[in-house]
Amino acid sequence: MSAESNARSHAQEFRWWRGCPELTEDEARLQDLLALFRATEELIREQRGLLGYYDSEAELFGEEPPFG
């Protein structure tokens, strides 16, 4: 199993919003994935800072944020 497929498996199992009565199952899934995305983005920033990699946000994540 590759690192990416293992990470994907973990992401698929993450459930924080699912079961919330205000959200459909699909909306809850999207909120779970967005939470993981934002947390991962922050962890990447922190790790790059520890390594002394000071790229701009555009260099690191692209010109426009992929999600609102």
mmCIF file as Biopython writes it, N, C-alpha, C and O atoms, coordinates in Angstrom:
data_model
#
loop_
_atom_site.group_PDB
_atom_site.id
_atom_site.type_symbol
_atom_site.label_atom_id
_atom_site.label_alt_id
_atom_site.label_comp_id
_atom_site.label_asym_id
_atom_site.label_entity_id
_atom_site.label_seq_id
_atom_site.pdbx_PDB_ins_code
_atom_site.Cartn_x
_atom_site.Cartn_y
_atom_site.Cartn_z
_atom_site.occupancy
_atom_site.B_iso_or_equiv
_atom_site.auth_seq_id
_atom_site.auth_asym_id
_atom_site.pdbx_PDB_model_num
ATOM 1   N N  . MET A ? 1  ? 0.854   -1.179 0.000  1.0 0.0 1  A 1 
ATOM 2   C CA . MET A ? 1  ? 0.000   0.000  0.000  1.0 0.0 1  A 1 
ATOM 3   C C  . MET A ? 1  ? 0.896   1.236  0.000  1.0 0.0 1  A 1 
ATOM 4   O O  . MET A ? 1  ? 1.824   1.340  0.801  1.0 0.0 1  A 1 
ATOM 5   N N  . SER A ? 2  ? 0.612   2.161  -0.895 1.0 0.0 2  A 1 
ATOM 6   C CA . SER A ? 2  ? 1.412   3.382  -0.965 1.0 0.0 2  A 1 
ATOM 7   C C  . SER A ? 2  ? 0.985   4.351  0.132  1.0 0.0 2  A 1 
ATOM 8   O O  . SER A ? 2  ? -0.081  4.206  0.731  1.0 0.0 2  A 1 
ATOM 9   N N  . ALA A ? 3  ? 1.830   5.330  0.379  1.0 0.0 3  A 1 
ATOM 10  C CA . ALA A ? 3  ? 1.511   6.351  1.376  1.0 0.0 3  A 1 
ATOM 11  C C  . ALA A ? 3  ? 0.217   7.071  1.003  1.0 0.0 3  A 1 
ATOM 12  O O  . ALA A ? 3  ? -0.615  7.355  1.864  1.0 0.0 3  A 1 
ATOM 13  N N  . GLU A ? 4  ? 0.055   7.364  -0.285 1.0 0.0 4  A 1 
ATOM 14  C CA . GLU A ? 4  ? -1.142  8.084  -0.727 1.0 0.0 4  A 1 
ATOM 15  C C  . GLU A ? 4  ? -2.410  7.251  -0.538 1.0 0.0 4  A 1 
ATOM 16  O O  . GLU A ? 4  ? -3.433  7.771  -0.092 1.0 0.0 4  A 1 
ATOM 17  N N  . SER A ? 5  ? -2.346  5.973  -0.871 1.0 0.0 5  A 1 
ATOM 18  C CA . SER A ? 5  ? -3.540  5.145  -0.714 1.0 0.0 5  A 1 
ATOM 19  C C  . SER A ? 5  ? -3.853  4.918  0.767  1.0 0.0 5  A 1 
ATOM 20  O O  . SER A ? 5  ? -5.020  4.812  1.143  1.0 0.0 5  A 1 
ATOM 21  N N  . ASN A ? 6  ? -2.830  4.844  1.598  1.0 0.0 6  A 1 
ATOM 22  C CA . ASN A ? 6  ? -3.046  4.721  3.036  1.0 0.0 6  A 1 
ATOM 23  C C  . ASN A ? 6  ? -3.668  5.999  3.589  1.0 0.0 6  A 1 
ATOM 24  O O  . ASN A ? 6  ? -4.591  5.942  4.403  1.0 0.0 6  A 1 
ATOM 25  N N  . ALA A ? 7  ? -3.167  7.148  3.151  1.0 0.0 7  A 1 
ATOM 26  C CA . ALA A ? 7  ? -3.733  8.424  3.592  1.0 0.0 7  A 1 
ATOM 27  C C  . ALA A ? 7  ? -5.188  8.549  3.137  1.0 0.0 7  A 1 
ATOM 28  O O  . ALA A ? 7  ? -6.047  9.016  3.886  1.0 0.0 7  A 1 
ATOM 29  N N  . ARG A ? 8  ? -5.450  8.125  1.900  1.0 0.0 8  A 1 
ATOM 30  C CA . ARG A ? 8  ? -6.824  8.172  1.387  1.0 0.0 8  A 1 
ATOM 31  C C  . ARG A ? 8  ? -7.742  7.298  2.236  1.0 0.0 8  A 1 
ATOM 32  O O  . ARG A ? 8  ? -8.866  7.691  2.547  1.0 0.0 8  A 1 
ATOM 33  N N  . SER A ? 9  ? -7.272  6.133  2.605  1.0 0.0 9  A 1 
ATOM 34  C CA . SER A ? 9  ? -8.056  5.230  3.434  1.0 0.0 9  A 1 
ATOM 35  C C  . SER A ? 9  ? -8.393  5.880  4.775  1.0 0.0 9  A 1 
ATOM 36  O O  . SER A ? 9  ? -9.527  5.791  5.247  1.0 0.0 9  A 1 
ATOM 37  N N  . HIS A ? 10 ? -7.409  6.528  5.381  1.0 0.0 10 A 1 
ATOM 38  C CA . HIS A ? 10 ? -7.651  7.232  6.642  1.0 0.0 10 A 1 
ATOM 39  C C  . HIS A ? 10 ? -8.662  8.358  6.452  1.0 0.0 10 A 1 
ATOM 40  O O  . HIS A ? 10 ? -9.548  8.544  7.286  1.0 0.0 10 A 1 
ATOM 41  N N  . ALA A ? 11 ? -8.535  9.103  5.369  1.0 0.0 11 A 1 
ATOM 42  C CA . ALA A ? 11 ? -9.459  10.209 5.099  1.0 0.0 11 A 1 
ATOM 43  C C  . ALA A ? 11 ? -10.882 9.692  4.906  1.0 0.0 11 A 1 
ATOM 44  O O  . ALA A ? 11 ? -11.839 10.313 5.368  1.0 0.0 11 A 1 
ATOM 45  N N  . GLN A ? 12 ? -11.019 8.567  4.230  1.0 0.0 12 A 1 
ATOM 46  C CA . GLN A ? 12 ? -12.347 8.000  4.008  1.0 0.0 12 A 1 
ATOM 47  C C  . GLN A ? 12 ? -12.990 7.554  5.311  1.0 0.0 12 A 1 
ATOM 48  O O  . GLN A ? 12 ? -14.216 7.549  5.424  1.0 0.0 12 A 1 
ATOM 49  N N  . GLU A ? 13 ? -12.198 7.186  6.276  1.0 0.0 13 A 1 
ATOM 50  C CA . GLU A ? 13 ? -12.724 6.724  7.559  1.0 0.0 13 A 1 
ATOM 51  C C  . GLU A ? 13 ? -13.002 7.865  8.542  1.0 0.0 13 A 1 
ATOM 52  O O  . GLU A ? 13 ? -13.665 7.649  9.557  1.0 0.0 13 A 1 
ATOM 53  N N  . PHE A ? 14 ? -12.504 9.076  8.258  1.0 0.0 14 A 1 
ATOM 54  C CA . PHE A ? 14 ? -12.702 10.206 9.162  1.0 0.0 14 A 1 
ATOM 55  C C  . PHE A ? 14 ? -14.169 10.617 9.165  1.0 0.0 14 A 1 
ATOM 56  O O  . PHE A ? 14 ? -14.749 10.903 8.117  1.0 0.0 14 A 1 
ATOM 57  N N  . ARG A ? 15 ? -14.756 10.643 10.349 1.0 0.0 15 A 1 
ATOM 58  C CA . ARG A ? 15 ? -16.170 11.000 10.483 1.0 0.0 15 A 1 
ATOM 59  C C  . ARG A ? 15 ? -16.341 11.918 11.690 1.0 0.0 15 A 1 
ATOM 60  O O  . ARG A ? 15 ? -16.339 11.467 12.835 1.0 0.0 15 A 1 
ATOM 61  N N  . TRP A ? 16 ? -16.486 13.179 11.422 1.0 0.0 16 A 1 
ATOM 62  C CA . TRP A ? 16 ? -16.772 14.131 12.482 1.0 0.0 16 A 1 
ATOM 63  C C  . TRP A ? 16 ? -18.181 14.679 12.319 1.0 0.0 16 A 1 
ATOM 64  O O  . TRP A ? 16 ? -18.952 14.721 13.277 1.0 0.0 16 A 1 
ATOM 65  N N  . TRP A ? 17 ? -18.518 15.102 11.095 1.0 0.0 17 A 1 
ATOM 66  C CA . TRP A ? 17 ? -19.811 15.715 10.829 1.0 0.0 17 A 1 
ATOM 67  C C  . TRP A ? 17 ? -20.898 14.707 10.504 1.0 0.0 17 A 1 
ATOM 68  O O  . TRP A ? 17 ? -22.081 15.012 10.652 1.0 0.0 17 A 1 
ATOM 69  N N  . ARG A ? 18 ? -20.527 13.519 10.068 1.0 0.0 18 A 1 
ATOM 70  C CA . ARG A ? 18 ? -21.560 12.547 9.694  1.0 0.0 18 A 1 
ATOM 71  C C  . ARG A ? 18 ? -22.375 12.148 10.917 1.0 0.0 18 A 1 
ATOM 72  O O  . ARG A ? 18 ? -21.836 11.867 11.987 1.0 0.0 18 A 1 
ATOM 73  N N  . GLY A ? 19 ? -23.659 12.132 10.729 1.0 0.0 19 A 1 
ATOM 74  C CA . GLY A ? 19 ? -24.571 11.890 11.845 1.0 0.0 19 A 1 
ATOM 75  C C  . GLY A ? 19 ? -25.178 13.177 12.376 1.0 0.0 19 A 1 
ATOM 76  O O  . GLY A ? 19 ? -26.099 13.140 13.192 1.0 0.0 19 A 1 
ATOM 77  N N  . CYS A ? 20 ? -24.668 14.318 11.919 1.0 0.0 20 A 1 
ATOM 78  C CA . CYS A ? 20 ? -25.222 15.612 12.327 1.0 0.0 20 A 1 
ATOM 79  C C  . CYS A ? 20 ? -26.601 15.759 11.685 1.0 0.0 20 A 1 
ATOM 80  O O  . CYS A ? 20 ? -26.715 15.675 10.462 1.0 0.0 20 A 1 
ATOM 81  N N  . PRO A ? 21 ? -27.643 15.975 12.476 1.0 0.0 21 A 1 
ATOM 82  C CA . PRO A ? 21 ? -29.003 16.001 11.922 1.0 0.0 21 A 1 
ATOM 83  C C  . PRO A ? 21 ? -29.267 17.169 10.964 1.0 0.0 21 A 1 
ATOM 84  O O  . PRO A ? 21 ? -30.204 17.109 10.168 1.0 0.0 21 A 1 
ATOM 85  N N  . GLU A ? 22 ? -28.461 18.219 11.031 1.0 0.0 22 A 1 
ATOM 86  C CA . GLU A ? 22 ? -28.671 19.372 10.157 1.0 0.0 22 A 1 
ATOM 87  C C  . GLU A ? 22 ? -28.086 19.178 8.754  1.0 0.0 22 A 1 
ATOM 88  O O  . GLU A ? 22 ? -28.354 19.980 7.860  1.0 0.0 22 A 1 
ATOM 89  N N  . LEU A ? 23 ? -27.297 18.130 8.555  1.0 0.0 23 A 1 
ATOM 90  C CA . LEU A ? 23 ? -26.628 17.908 7.277  1.0 0.0 23 A 1 
ATOM 91  C C  . LEU A ? 23 ? -27.048 16.579 6.664  1.0 0.0 23 A 1 
ATOM 92  O O  . LEU A ? 23 ? -27.291 15.595 7.361  1.0 0.0 23 A 1 
ATOM 93  N N  . THR A ? 24 ? -27.126 16.585 5.339  1.0 0.0 24 A 1 
ATOM 94  C CA . THR A ? 24 ? -27.315 15.309 4.657  1.0 0.0 24 A 1 
ATOM 95  C C  . THR A ? 24 ? -26.011 14.532 4.764  1.0 0.0 24 A 1 
ATOM 96  O O  . THR A ? 24 ? -24.978 15.090 5.134  1.0 0.0 24 A 1 
ATOM 97  N N  . GLU A ? 25 ? -26.059 13.263 4.445  1.0 0.0 25 A 1 
ATOM 98  C CA . GLU A ? 25 ? -24.844 12.435 4.490  1.0 0.0 25 A 1 
ATOM 99  C C  . GLU A ? 25 ? -23.768 12.978 3.546  1.0 0.0 25 A 1 
ATOM 100 O O  . GLU A ? 25 ? -22.587 12.998 3.891  1.0 0.0 25 A 1 
ATOM 101 N N  . ASP A ? 26 ? -24.178 13.415 2.361  1.0 0.0 26 A 1 
ATOM 102 C CA . ASP A ? 26 ? -23.214 13.959 1.398  1.0 0.0 26 A 1 
ATOM 103 C C  . ASP A ? 26 ? -22.628 15.289 1.859  1.0 0.0 26 A 1 
ATOM 104 O O  . ASP A ? 26 ? -21.438 15.541 1.672  1.0 0.0 26 A 1 
ATOM 105 N N  . GLU A ? 27 ? -23.462 16.147 2.463  1.0 0.0 27 A 1 
ATOM 106 C CA . GLU A ? 27 ? -22.964 17.422 2.992  1.0 0.0 27 A 1 
ATOM 107 C C  . GLU A ? 27 ? -21.997 17.190 4.151  1.0 0.0 27 A 1 
ATOM 108 O O  . GLU A ? 27 ? -20.974 17.865 4.261  1.0 0.0 27 A 1 
ATOM 109 N N  . ALA A ? 28 ? -22.329 16.237 5.006  1.0 0.0 28 A 1 
ATOM 110 C CA . ALA A ? 28 ? -21.458 15.917 6.132  1.0 0.0 28 A 1 
ATOM 111 C C  . ALA A ? 28 ? -20.119 15.378 5.633  1.0 0.0 28 A 1 
ATOM 112 O O  . ALA A ? 28 ? -19.070 15.724 6.175  1.0 0.0 28 A 1 
ATOM 113 N N  . ARG A ? 29 ? -20.153 14.539 4.610  1.0 0.0 29 A 1 
ATOM 114 C CA . ARG A ? 29 ? -18.919 14.001 4.023  1.0 0.0 29 A 1 
ATOM 115 C C  . ARG A ? 29 ? -18.048 15.120 3.493  1.0 0.0 29 A 1 
ATOM 116 O O  . ARG A ? 29 ? -16.836 15.128 3.706  1.0 0.0 29 A 1 
ATOM 117 N N  . LEU A ? 30 ? -18.675 16.076 2.795  1.0 0.0 30 A 1 
ATOM 118 C CA . LEU A ? 30 ? -17.926 17.223 2.280  1.0 0.0 30 A 1 
ATOM 119 C C  . LEU A ? 30 ? -17.301 18.018 3.427  1.0 0.0 30 A 1 
ATOM 120 O O  . LEU A ? 30 ? -16.139 18.413 3.334  1.0 0.0 30 A 1 
ATOM 121 N N  . GLN A ? 31 ? -18.044 18.257 4.499  1.0 0.0 31 A 1 
ATOM 122 C CA . GLN A ? 31 ? -17.505 18.996 5.640  1.0 0.0 31 A 1 
ATOM 123 C C  . GLN A ? 31 ? -16.348 18.251 6.293  1.0 0.0 31 A 1 
ATOM 124 O O  . GLN A ? 31 ? -15.376 18.871 6.723  1.0 0.0 31 A 1 
ATOM 125 N N  . ASP A ? 32 ? -16.445 16.927 6.370  1.0 0.0 32 A 1 
ATOM 126 C CA . ASP A ? 32 ? -15.334 16.127 6.895  1.0 0.0 32 A 1 
ATOM 127 C C  . ASP A ? 32 ? -14.084 16.298 6.040  1.0 0.0 32 A 1 
ATOM 128 O O  . ASP A ? 32 ? -12.989 16.496 6.565  1.0 0.0 32 A 1 
ATOM 129 N N  . LEU A ? 33 ? -14.252 16.222 4.723  1.0 0.0 33 A 1 
ATOM 130 C CA . LEU A ? 33 ? -13.100 16.354 3.817  1.0 0.0 33 A 1 
ATOM 131 C C  . LEU A ? 33 ? -12.508 17.757 3.872  1.0 0.0 33 A 1 
ATOM 132 O O  . LEU A ? 33 ? -11.289 17.916 3.824  1.0 0.0 33 A 1 
ATOM 133 N N  . LEU A ? 34 ? -13.361 18.777 3.973  1.0 0.0 34 A 1 
ATOM 134 C CA . LEU A ? 34 ? -12.848 20.146 4.092  1.0 0.0 34 A 1 
ATOM 135 C C  . LEU A ? 34 ? -12.069 20.333 5.396  1.0 0.0 34 A 1 
ATOM 136 O O  . LEU A ? 34 ? -11.046 21.018 5.416  1.0 0.0 34 A 1 
ATOM 137 N N  . ALA A ? 35 ? -12.547 19.731 6.470  1.0 0.0 35 A 1 
ATOM 138 C CA . ALA A ? 35 ? -11.828 19.811 7.750  1.0 0.0 35 A 1 
ATOM 139 C C  . ALA A ? 35 ? -10.446 19.168 7.622  1.0 0.0 35 A 1 
ATOM 140 O O  . ALA A ? 35 ? -9.453  19.710 8.109  1.0 0.0 35 A 1 
ATOM 141 N N  . LEU A ? 36 ? -10.391 18.019 6.969  1.0 0.0 36 A 1 
ATOM 142 C CA . LEU A ? 36 ? -9.098  17.355 6.753  1.0 0.0 36 A 1 
ATOM 143 C C  . LEU A ? 36 ? -8.192  18.190 5.856  1.0 0.0 36 A 1 
ATOM 144 O O  . LEU A ? 36 ? -6.992  18.299 6.109  1.0 0.0 36 A 1 
ATOM 145 N N  . PHE A ? 37 ? -8.759  18.772 4.819  1.0 0.0 37 A 1 
ATOM 146 C CA . PHE A ? 37 ? -7.990  19.610 3.903  1.0 0.0 37 A 1 
ATOM 147 C C  . PHE A ? 37 ? -7.364  20.785 4.655  1.0 0.0 37 A 1 
ATOM 148 O O  . PHE A ? 37 ? -6.169  21.048 4.528  1.0 0.0 37 A 1 
ATOM 149 N N  . ARG A ? 38 ? -8.176  21.478 5.432  1.0 0.0 38 A 1 
ATOM 150 C CA . ARG A ? 38 ? -7.676  22.656 6.171  1.0 0.0 38 A 1 
ATOM 151 C C  . ARG A ? 38 ? -6.630  22.265 7.207  1.0 0.0 38 A 1 
ATOM 152 O O  . ARG A ? 38 ? -5.633  22.966 7.379  1.0 0.0 38 A 1 
ATOM 153 N N  . ALA A ? 39 ? -6.847  21.167 7.888  1.0 0.0 39 A 1 
ATOM 154 C CA . ALA A ? 39 ? -5.871  20.708 8.878  1.0 0.0 39 A 1 
ATOM 155 C C  . ALA A ? 39 ? -4.562  20.313 8.198  1.0 0.0 39 A 1 
ATOM 156 O O  . ALA A ? 39 ? -3.480  20.626 8.695  1.0 0.0 39 A 1 
ATOM 157 N N  . THR A ? 40 ? -4.663  19.631 7.071  1.0 0.0 40 A 1 
ATOM 158 C CA . THR A ? 40 ? -3.464  19.220 6.331  1.0 0.0 40 A 1 
ATOM 159 C C  . THR A ? 40 ? -2.712  20.430 5.816  1.0 0.0 40 A 1 
ATOM 160 O O  . THR A ? 40 ? -1.484  20.478 5.884  1.0 0.0 40 A 1 
ATOM 161 N N  . GLU A ? 41 ? -3.441  21.404 5.303  1.0 0.0 41 A 1 
ATOM 162 C CA . GLU A ? 41 ? -2.817  22.637 4.815  1.0 0.0 41 A 1 
ATOM 163 C C  . GLU A ? 41 ? -2.022  23.310 5.936  1.0 0.0 41 A 1 
ATOM 164 O O  . GLU A ? 41 ? -0.897  23.757 5.716  1.0 0.0 41 A 1 
ATOM 165 N N  . GLU A ? 42 ? -2.597  23.381 7.120  1.0 0.0 42 A 1 
ATOM 166 C CA . GLU A ? 42 ? -1.916  23.993 8.257  1.0 0.0 42 A 1 
ATOM 167 C C  . GLU A ? 42 ? -0.694  23.181 8.688  1.0 0.0 42 A 1 
ATOM 168 O O  . GLU A ? 42 ? 0.351   23.749 9.005  1.0 0.0 42 A 1 
ATOM 169 N N  . LEU A ? 43 ? -0.824  21.879 8.699  1.0 0.0 43 A 1 
ATOM 170 C CA . LEU A ? 43 ? 0.317   21.028 9.052  1.0 0.0 43 A 1 
ATOM 171 C C  . LEU A ? 43 ? 1.459   21.174 8.048  1.0 0.0 43 A 1 
ATOM 172 O O  . LEU A ? 43 ? 2.630   21.156 8.428  1.0 0.0 43 A 1 
ATOM 173 N N  . ILE A ? 44 ? 1.119   21.316 6.779  1.0 0.0 44 A 1 
ATOM 174 C CA . ILE A ? 44 ? 2.142   21.532 5.751  1.0 0.0 44 A 1 
ATOM 175 C C  . ILE A ? 44 ? 2.865   22.847 6.000  1.0 0.0 44 A 1 
ATOM 176 O O  . ILE A ? 44 ? 4.092   22.908 5.922  1.0 0.0 44 A 1 
ATOM 177 N N  . ARG A ? 45 ? 2.114   23.895 6.297  1.0 0.0 45 A 1 
ATOM 178 C CA . ARG A ? 45 ? 2.741   25.201 6.606  1.0 0.0 45 A 1 
ATOM 179 C C  . ARG A ? 45 ? 3.694   25.074 7.796  1.0 0.0 45 A 1 
ATOM 180 O O  . ARG A ? 45 ? 4.823   25.562 7.753  1.0 0.0 45 A 1 
ATOM 181 N N  . GLU A ? 46 ? 3.231   24.421 8.846  1.0 0.0 46 A 1 
ATOM 182 C CA . GLU A ? 46 ? 4.061   24.267 10.047 1.0 0.0 46 A 1 
ATOM 183 C C  . GLU A ? 46 ? 5.335   23.488 9.745  1.0 0.0 46 A 1 
ATOM 184 O O  . GLU A ? 46 ? 6.421   23.883 10.170 1.0 0.0 46 A 1 
ATOM 185 N N  . GLN A ? 47 ? 5.209   22.394 9.019  1.0 0.0 47 A 1 
ATOM 186 C CA . GLN A ? 47 ? 6.378   21.563 8.721  1.0 0.0 47 A 1 
ATOM 187 C C  . GLN A ? 47 ? 7.363   22.305 7.824  1.0 0.0 47 A 1 
ATOM 188 O O  . GLN A ? 47 ? 8.574   22.234 8.033  1.0 0.0 47 A 1 
ATOM 189 N N  . ARG A ? 48 ? 6.845   23.013 6.834  1.0 0.0 48 A 1 
ATOM 190 C CA . ARG A ? 48 ? 7.730   23.778 5.949  1.0 0.0 48 A 1 
ATOM 191 C C  . ARG A ? 48 ? 8.444   24.872 6.736  1.0 0.0 48 A 1 
ATOM 192 O O  . ARG A ? 48 ? 9.609   25.170 6.474  1.0 0.0 48 A 1 
ATOM 193 N N  . GLY A ? 49 ? 7.745   25.473 7.704  1.0 0.0 49 A 1 
ATOM 194 C CA . GLY A ? 49 ? 8.371   26.475 8.549  1.0 0.0 49 A 1 
ATOM 195 C C  . GLY A ? 49 ? 9.492   25.873 9.385  1.0 0.0 49 A 1 
ATOM 196 O O  . GLY A ? 49 ? 10.550  26.483 9.536  1.0 0.0 49 A 1 
ATOM 197 N N  . LEU A ? 50 ? 9.267   24.683 9.928  1.0 0.0 50 A 1 
ATOM 198 C CA . LEU A ? 50 ? 10.306  24.004 10.700 1.0 0.0 50 A 1 
ATOM 199 C C  . LEU A ? 50 ? 11.538  23.705 9.853  1.0 0.0 50 A 1 
ATOM 200 O O  . LEU A ? 50 ? 12.665  23.728 10.346 1.0 0.0 50 A 1 
ATOM 201 N N  . LEU A ? 51 ? 11.309  23.424 8.574  1.0 0.0 51 A 1 
ATOM 202 C CA . LEU A ? 51 ? 12.411  23.117 7.666  1.0 0.0 51 A 1 
ATOM 203 C C  . LEU A ? 51 ? 13.038  24.372 7.052  1.0 0.0 51 A 1 
ATOM 204 O O  . LEU A ? 51 ? 14.056  24.299 6.364  1.0 0.0 51 A 1 
ATOM 205 N N  . GLY A ? 52 ? 12.417  25.515 7.311  1.0 0.0 52 A 1 
ATOM 206 C CA . GLY A ? 52 ? 12.942  26.753 6.761  1.0 0.0 52 A 1 
ATOM 207 C C  . GLY A ? 52 ? 12.554  26.985 5.310  1.0 0.0 52 A 1 
ATOM 208 O O  . GLY A ? 52 ? 13.216  27.744 4.602  1.0 0.0 52 A 1 
ATOM 209 N N  . TYR A ? 53 ? 11.486  26.337 4.863  1.0 0.0 53 A 1 
ATOM 210 C CA . TYR A ? 53 ? 10.979  26.550 3.508  1.0 0.0 53 A 1 
ATOM 211 C C  . TYR A ? 53 ? 9.912   27.628 3.582  1.0 0.0 53 A 1 
ATOM 212 O O  . TYR A ? 53 ? 8.819   27.388 4.095  1.0 0.0 53 A 1 
ATOM 213 N N  . TYR A ? 54 ? 10.217  28.800 3.080  1.0 0.0 54 A 1 
ATOM 214 C CA . TYR A ? 54 ? 9.286   29.921 3.192  1.0 0.0 54 A 1 
ATOM 215 C C  . TYR A ? 54 ? 8.736   30.312 1.835  1.0 0.0 54 A 1 
ATOM 216 O O  . TYR A ? 54 ? 8.976   31.419 1.353  1.0 0.0 54 A 1 
ATOM 217 N N  . ASP A ? 55 ? 8.003   29.406 1.225  1.0 0.0 55 A 1 
ATOM 218 C CA . ASP A ? 55 ? 7.341   29.681 -0.046 1.0 0.0 55 A 1 
ATOM 219 C C  . ASP A ? 55 ? 6.140   30.586 0.211  1.0 0.0 55 A 1 
ATOM 220 O O  . ASP A ? 55 ? 5.605   30.647 1.318  1.0 0.0 55 A 1 
ATOM 221 N N  . SER A ? 56 ? 5.743   31.274 -0.825 1.0 0.0 56 A 1 
ATOM 222 C CA . SER A ? 56 ? 4.513   32.043 -0.717 1.0 0.0 56 A 1 
ATOM 223 C C  . SER A ? 56 ? 3.331   31.079 -0.729 1.0 0.0 56 A 1 
ATOM 224 O O  . SER A ? 56 ? 3.469   29.917 -1.110 1.0 0.0 56 A 1 
ATOM 225 N N  . GLU A ? 57 ? 2.179   31.568 -0.311 1.0 0.0 57 A 1 
ATOM 226 C CA . GLU A ? 57 ? 0.980   30.737 -0.346 1.0 0.0 57 A 1 
ATOM 227 C C  . GLU A ? 57 ? 0.695   30.280 -1.775 1.0 0.0 57 A 1 
ATOM 228 O O  . GLU A ? 57 ? 0.296   29.136 -1.994 1.0 0.0 57 A 1 
ATOM 229 N N  . ALA A ? 58 ? 0.897   31.161 -2.737 1.0 0.0 58 A 1 
ATOM 230 C CA . ALA A ? 58 ? 0.636   30.799 -4.140 1.0 0.0 58 A 1 
ATOM 231 C C  . ALA A ? 58 ? 1.583   29.692 -4.595 1.0 0.0 58 A 1 
ATOM 232 O O  . ALA A ? 58 ? 1.166   28.778 -5.306 1.0 0.0 58 A 1 
ATOM 233 N N  . GLU A ? 59 ? 2.839   29.762 -4.198 1.0 0.0 59 A 1 
ATOM 234 C CA . GLU A ? 59 ? 3.795   28.720 -4.575 1.0 0.0 59 A 1 
ATOM 235 C C  . GLU A ? 59 ? 3.452   27.398 -3.897 1.0 0.0 59 A 1 
ATOM 236 O O  . GLU A ? 59 ? 3.629   26.324 -4.471 1.0 0.0 59 A 1 
ATOM 237 N N  . LEU A ? 60 ? 2.966   27.498 -2.690 1.0 0.0 60 A 1 
ATOM 238 C CA . LEU A ? 60 ? 2.688   26.301 -1.909 1.0 0.0 60 A 1 
ATOM 239 C C  . LEU A ? 60 ? 1.373   25.625 -2.306 1.0 0.0 60 A 1 
ATOM 240 O O  . LEU A ? 60 ? 1.307   24.403 -2.440 1.0 0.0 60 A 1 
ATOM 241 N N  . PHE A ? 61 ? 0.327   26.438 -2.494 1.0 0.0 61 A 1 
ATOM 242 C CA . PHE A ? 61 ? -1.006  25.873 -2.692 1.0 0.0 61 A 1 
ATOM 243 C C  . PHE A ? 61 ? -1.675  26.308 -3.981 1.0 0.0 61 A 1 
ATOM 244 O O  . PHE A ? 61 ? -2.831  25.949 -4.206 1.0 0.0 61 A 1 
ATOM 245 N N  . GLY A ? 62 ? -1.009  27.059 -4.832 1.0 0.0 62 A 1 
ATOM 246 C CA . GLY A ? 62 ? -1.641  27.532 -6.074 1.0 0.0 62 A 1 
ATOM 247 C C  . GLY A ? 62 ? -2.141  28.943 -5.935 1.0 0.0 62 A 1 
ATOM 248 O O  . GLY A ? 62 ? -2.206  29.495 -4.836 1.0 0.0 62 A 1 
ATOM 249 N N  . GLU A ? 63 ? -2.493  29.520 -7.058 1.0 0.0 63 A 1 
ATOM 250 C CA . GLU A ? 63 ? -2.913  30.929 -7.090 1.0 0.0 63 A 1 
ATOM 251 C C  . GLU A ? 63 ? -4.223  31.186 -6.354 1.0 0.0 63 A 1 
ATOM 252 O O  . GLU A ? 63 ? -4.362  32.190 -5.655 1.0 0.0 63 A 1 
ATOM 253 N N  . GLU A ? 64 ? -5.164  30.291 -6.510 1.0 0.0 64 A 1 
ATOM 254 C CA . GLU A ? 64 ? -6.468  30.499 -5.876 1.0 0.0 64 A 1 
ATOM 255 C C  . GLU A ? 64 ? -6.765  29.316 -4.959 1.0 0.0 64 A 1 
ATOM 256 O O  . GLU A ? 64 ? -6.461  28.170 -5.288 1.0 0.0 64 A 1 
ATOM 257 N N  . PRO A ? 65 ? -7.364  29.611 -3.802 1.0 0.0 65 A 1 
ATOM 258 C CA . PRO A ? 65 ? -7.707  28.493 -2.922 1.0 0.0 65 A 1 
ATOM 259 C C  . PRO A ? 65 ? -8.731  27.587 -3.601 1.0 0.0 65 A 1 
ATOM 260 O O  . PRO A ? 65 ? -9.655  28.079 -4.250 1.0 0.0 65 A 1 
ATOM 261 N N  . PRO A ? 66 ? -8.579  26.274 -3.459 1.0 0.0 66 A 1 
ATOM 262 C CA . PRO A ? 66 ? -9.500  25.363 -4.132 1.0 0.0 66 A 1 
ATOM 263 C C  . PRO A ? 66 ? -10.887 25.346 -3.529 1.0 0.0 66 A 1 
ATOM 264 O O  . PRO A ? 66 ? -11.842 24.927 -4.183 1.0 0.0 66 A 1 
ATOM 265 N N  . PHE A ? 67 ? -11.013 25.797 -2.290 1.0 0.0 67 A 1 
ATOM 266 C CA . PHE A ? 67 ? -12.315 25.775 -1.613 1.0 0.0 67 A 1 
ATOM 267 C C  . PHE A ? 67 ? -12.497 27.068 -0.869 1.0 0.0 67 A 1 
ATOM 268 O O  . PHE A ? 67 ? -11.523 27.730 -0.511 1.0 0.0 67 A 1 
ATOM 269 N N  . GLY A ? 68 ? -13.758 27.438 -0.630 1.0 0.0 68 A 1 
ATOM 270 C CA . GLY A ? 68 ? -14.099 28.670 0.063  1.0 0.0 68 A 1 
ATOM 271 C C  . GLY A ? 68 ? -13.739 28.689 1.507  1.0 0.0 68 A 1 
ATOM 272 O O  . GLY A ? 68 ? -13.982 29.684 2.190  1.0 0.0 68 A 1 
#
